[in-house]
């Protein structure tokens, strides 16, 4: 994933969320969003204990937008 991919996934997620949600992004995706062009990632790491997302809702939406939650 590059910066545009990460931003697109987060925008698609934001459009579908039913209530205000705060996600704490860490790892490579966070550095990508901060503009580090040499970084790549296959996923978006979310710090669950520090985020306010509903896991059921996130899982459902993730499947809809092609970004699975906790894949094998």
C-alpha positions as CSV (number, residue, x, y, z in Angstrom):
1,X,0.0,0.0,0.0
2,X,1.1,3.5,-0.6
3,X,-0.2,6.7,0.9
4,X,-3.1,7.1,-1.5
5,X,-4.2,3.4,-0.8
6,X,-4.2,4.0,2.9
7,X,-6.1,7.3,2.6
8,X,-8.7,5.6,0.3
9,X,-9.3,2.8,2.7
10,X,-9.7,5.2,5.6
11,X,-12.0,7.4,3.6
12,X,-14.2,4.4,2.6
13,X,-14.3,3.3,6.2
14,X,-15.2,6.8,7.4
15,X,-18.1,7.0,4.9
16,X,-19.6,3.8,6.2
17,X,-19.2,4.1,10.0
18,X,-22.5,4.6,11.8
19,X,-21.1,6.6,14.7
20,X,-18.0,8.7,15.5
21,X,-14.9,6.6,15.7
22,X,-11.3,7.3,16.5
23,X,-8.6,5.0,15.2
24,X,-5.0,5.1,16.4
25,X,-2.9,4.0,13.5
26,X,0.7,2.8,14.1
27,X,3.4,0.9,12.3
28,X,4.2,1.4,8.6
29,X,0.8,2.9,7.7
30,X,1.3,5.7,10.2
31,X,4.7,6.6,8.6
32,X,3.2,6.4,5.1
33,X,0.5,8.8,6.2
34,X,3.2,11.1,7.5
35,X,4.7,11.2,4.0
36,X,7.6,8.7,4.2
37,X,7.6,7.7,0.5
38,X,10.0,4.8,1.0
39,X,7.7,3.0,3.4
40,X,5.2,0.3,2.2
41,X,2.8,-1.8,4.1
42,X,0.4,-4.7,3.4
43,X,-1.9,-3.7,6.2
44,X,-3.1,-0.9,8.4
45,X,-2.3,-1.5,12.1
46,X,-4.9,-0.1,14.5
47,X,-4.2,0.1,18.3
48,X,-7.4,-1.4,19.5
49,X,-7.1,-0.4,23.2
50,X,-6.6,3.2,22.2
51,X,-9.3,3.3,19.5
52,X,-13.1,3.7,19.9
53,X,-14.1,1.4,17.0
54,X,-16.8,-1.3,17.3
55,X,-15.0,-4.5,16.2
56,X,-18.1,-6.0,14.7
57,X,-18.8,-2.9,12.6
58,X,-15.2,-2.6,11.6
59,X,-15.1,-6.3,10.5
60,X,-18.3,-5.9,8.4
61,X,-17.1,-2.7,6.8
62,X,-13.6,-4.1,6.2
63,X,-15.1,-7.0,4.3
64,X,-17.2,-4.5,2.2
65,X,-14.2,-2.4,1.2
66,X,-11.8,-5.2,0.7
67,X,-9.7,-4.6,3.8
68,X,-10.2,-7.6,6.1
69,X,-9.9,-7.3,9.9
70,X,-7.3,-9.7,11.4
71,X,-6.9,-11.9,8.4
72,X,-5.2,-15.3,8.7
